[in-house]
Structures are given as structure tokens and as C-alpha cells.
Amino acid sequence: MSGSRPNPMEQLIKTLDLEQLEHNLYRGTSPDIGWQRVFGGQVIAQALVAAQRTVDADRFVHSLHAYFVRPGDPSVPIVYQVERLRDGGSFATRQVQAIQHGRAIFTLSSSFQRDEEGYEHQIALPDVPAPEELMDEAEFKRIFLPKAPEAIRRYWERPRPIELRPTSLKHYLTTEKLEPLQDVWVRTVGDVPGDRGLQAAILAYLSDMTLLDASLYPHGTSVFDPRLQAASLDHAMWFHRPIRFDEWLLYSQDSPSASGGRGMTRGSLYTRSGVLVASVAQEGLIRKKANE
């Protein structure tokens, strides 16, 4: 319908379509969704898109390493400056700096490779309930949100381009100390074009969702706790195999350690058929606020 607002996936794709300002210089904007700071997954994805714009079409991202330097301001554009560090026979390396108000808010290094044959192995898909056996988002909202704290209610009521279906909801219902493990089925809401670079960027976007949670389970708290200061500090990702978004993906996560006000979490992204498509690692700030 003319004049209607784009659905969340259309909005995400639009957000990832950066404007080129100059050679190696791009600009991105943030959707108006009421957040006080830019979602980390958005900055990762936009920076990856900027880097992709500067490499040959036959080279695809295989890894990225990023640091969140300052909170992003969603009310102003983000400028992405790309440095072309190397273009070799098989690999290309890029460094991207995201800038707002004249200061860096984020840095990303990424490496791209031409497809080639080689040794193959992977860790098997964990044995978890299928997504159809789990409560969908609509049912979850109907049952739990009326009694949920305001922060949880705001998070789940916001339209999103990614549907989440955790295999366990226990952490929403208790302050009991739990094992630092989490499995979440994820899928895109809406169609995703077949462009491989865009698919990698959307995978990077969703890789920042829910990842910090597992580091808080052993402490009986969550990112929704108003007494907690939580934020991503860094993010690393390895793209093992091409991805398609026509099915559910399992995001299997664990947190091996927390110390010094930081929690470390690892994640593996599998297709429903059991193919490991990406691995993720992140350290985040999980600090108790002063006077709490």
C-alpha cells in the first residue's frame, strides 16, 4: 500500500544500503525505534557492508574482529571510513572506522577470501527441541509480557527483523543461578535477497542478539536488570560456509568465564540440517552499577 511503513526486514535491508560519500567513505543511518544508543549488531553489519564495497565481487568475508569504542547516537548518521590494507592473490584485508561527532565509536578489521576447496570438518549440531515444539513469539508475548518487567516488555514488543525462539524460558521466570548455556532458534522475518554479501551482513547483525545473556545466567540476573550496566565490548566472527535465510538457524551459546566486570560468551550458528555456518565470540561489560 502506498505510504505504508516498510516491514522490519525491509527496514534492515534499507539500513544496510549505505550511501557512498567519497572513495572509501560511506554513510549509514539508524532506524527510529526509540533506542537510546545504536544496536551493536547494526554497526557491525554496516561496517561489514562498507568493507565489502571495496573488495572484488569474488571475495567473501571469512572473519571479522571488532571493538565497540563509544555508544552510537541513533539520531545522527554514522560515517564509515575504509582502509584497504591489502589485496593479495587469495585474500583481501580491510579496516573500517565508524565515526560520529568527529570521534571513532567502533572499529572493525575483516578479511575476505576467494572460494576454494580444502579439508572439511565441524562440530555436530546440538540435540535440542525443534522450533515447532517451542512457544512462538506471539504466544510468549500473550502469556508472559503482561506480568513482565517494563524492560523485558519493551524489548519483546518492538517489531524486529529477526524472530527468536529460545529452547528454554527459565531465565525469564526466575532469579535462580543457571548453567551458562543457551540455545536459541532464530530466523528472519521477511524475505532476504540472495546476495551473498548482504546475507553475511544480516548474519553479523543477528550474531549480536542474545549473546551476552549466557554470561549472566550463573549470577541469577539478566541484561534487563536495572541494577546492571551491560554492553558489548568486542565481537569476533568467523564465516565458515555460505548462508541462506529460508530456514531456522540454531544459535548455540556458552559462557566459559566472567571476571573483572566482563563476561565472555561463544556462539555457534547452525542450519537446521546441521551445517555449521559461523562461529562467534564476544566479551561484554556486566558491571553492577554504583550504589546498587
N, C-alpha and C positions, 0 to 999 in steps of 0.2 A: 504494500500500500504506500502510495506517495506520501513522503513526510514522516513515515514511521521510523522509530529508532532502530539501529541495527541490533541484531541479537548479540549475545556476549562473544561468540566466536567471530562473527563478522567484525565486531569492535576490536578484538585482539589482533586479527589479521591487519586491520587498518592501523592499529598502533605500531605494528612491526614494519609497516611500509614507510621507511624513513625518507625524509627529504634530503637530497644531496645539495649542500651549500657550496662546496668547492672541492677540489681534488683532495681525497682522503678525509673530507669533513662532512658530517651528516647531522641531521636534527630530528629528534623524536619528541612526541608529546605523550602525556599521560591521560587516560580516560577520567572523566569526572565521576568518581564513585564514592566520594566522601572520605577517602583515606587521608590521614594527616601526613603520611610520607609515601613515597613511591614503593610499590611492591618490588622486592628484590628480584623475583623471577622476571619481571618486566625489564629491568635494567640489564640483566644477564642476556635475555633474548635479544633486546635491541642492540646491545654491543656486539653480539654474535652476528646479527644481520649486517651491521656496519662492516665488520671484518670480512664477511662473505662477499660483500660488494666489491672487494679489492682483489679477490683471487680468481684464477681461471675457473671456468664452469665445470671442469672435470676433476676438481679437487674438493673434497668434502671434509668437514670438521671431524677430527677423531679425538680431540681433547681440548679442554679449556680450564684455566685456573684464574680465579678472580678474587678481589678483595673489595669489600664494602668500606669505603673510607669515611663518608658522611651520609646522613639521611638525605634522600632525594625529596625535592619540593615538587608535589604534583601540580602546582599552579603555574609553573613556568616550564618551557621546553628544556630538553637535555641535549647538549651538543656532544657528538661522538667524534673524537679525533683518532684516526687510524694511522699507525706507523707500520710501514711494510718492512719488517725486519729481515726477511729472507725469502727468496723464491728459488728453490733447488729443483733438482730433476724429478723428485718424487714428493717432496714436502714443501709447504709454504708456512711461514710463521708471521703472525700479526699481533700487535699490541694496541689496545684501544683504551683511551681515557675518556670517561664520561664527565662532563663539566656543566656546572650550574653556578650562577652568580660569580663567575670568574675563578672557581675553585673545583678541583677534582672531587667527585663524590664516589668514584668507582673506577677500578682498573681491571682489565681483562687481557690475558695472553691466550692465544689459541693457535692450534696447529692443524693444518689441512693436508690431506694426502690423496693421491690418485688411488682408485680401487686396484687391489692386486690380490692374487691368491697366496695362501700361506697355511701354516699349521692352524688347526681349529680345535678348541675345547671350551667348555664352560661349566659353571656350577649349575646343578639342576634346579628347576622351579620348585619352591617350597610347596608342601602339601597343605593347602588352605581351602576353606569353603569357596565354591564358585560364587560369582557376584549375584546370580539369580537366587541364591539361597539366603542372601543377606537383605536387610532392610534398605529400601531405596531412600533417596533424599526426601521425597515428598512425605513418606511415612515417618521418617525420622523427625522431620520438622513438625508434623502434626502431633506426635506423641511427646517429644522432649522439649521443643522450643518454648511452649507456654510457661514451663517451670524453670527454664534455663537462665543463668545469669545474663545480664544485658550484653556483655562482650561476646559470649557464645552465640546469643540470638542474632546480634548484628552480623557476625561472621557468616552464619548459615543462611540468613535471609537475603544476603546480597546476591544478585544474579552473577553467575560465573561461567567462564567458557569451559571449565573442567568440572566434571561430576566426580565426587569422592564417595567411595563406599568402603569404610573400614570393616575389617573382619571381626573386630571387637569394639564395642562401645563402652566398655567398662570404665575407661579413663574419664568419660563424661559424667559418670554416675557416682564416683567415689573419690575420696582422698587417700585411699589405700595405696601403699607403695607397691608398684608393679615392676615386672621384669622390663628392662629397656629394649623391648621388641615391639614392632608394629608392622602389620601388613595392610595395605590399602589398595583396593581396586580403583583405577582411575580411567576415565575416558573423556574424549572431547564431546562437547555439546554443540552439535552442528558440524557441517562438512568442512574438511580441511583439504585444500588443493594438493595435488600430487607432487608439487615442487619439493625436492629433497632438502634444500636449504631451509625452506620455511618449516618443514616438518621437524628438522633438527632444532630450530629456534623455539618452536612450540614445546618440544620435549624439554628443552632447557628451562623454559618458563615454568612448566609444571613441576620440574625437579626441585624447586624451592618450596613447594607446598607440603606441609605436614612434617618436614624432615627434622625440625628441631624438637618435635613432640617427644620422641622416644628418649631423649636425654633427660626429660623431666619426670618420666614415669616412676623411676626409683625413689623420687623425692615427694611423691604424693601431690604434685602440682601440675600446672599446665601453662601454656602461653597466655591463657585467658585470665590468669591470676593477677589482680590489680596490684598485688604486692611485689610483683616480679618485673624486672627490666629484661626484656628478651629481644634479641636482634641477631640477624646473620652477620658474621664477621668475615668469613671467606667461603668459597664454593669451588669445588673441583668436579669435573665431569669427563667421563670417557665414553665415546660413542663407538660401540663395538660393531653394530650391524645396522643397516637401514631400517627405518621405522615406518609403519603405516598406521593411520588412526581410524581404521574401520572396525576395531575391536577393543575390548578391555585390555588394559595393561595392569600388571601387578607391581606395586611399589613396595618391596620388602626392605625393612629398615631395622637397624640395631644401633645402639649407642655403647661403644666399648669403654668410654671413660667420661667423667666430668671432674674438673678440678679448676681452682683459681678463678671461679666465676664463669667458666666456659664449659660448654658441653659439646662433645664430638659425636657425630652421627654419620653412619654409612648407609647407602641405599643401593638396591639393585632393581632395575626395571626390566620386566619380562613381558613378552607377548603371552596371550592366553595359551598358545600352543607350546610354551615353554622356552622360547628363544630369548636369551639374554641380550637386550639391545643396548643397555647403557649401565654404567656404574657411577655412583655419586658419593662424594664425601664433603662434609661441611662441619665447621666449628662455629658455634654461636654463643653470644653472651647470654647467660642465665643467672643474673645477679639479683639478689634481694635488694629492694630499694632501701635507702637510708631511713632509719626510724621505723622500720617495719619488723 
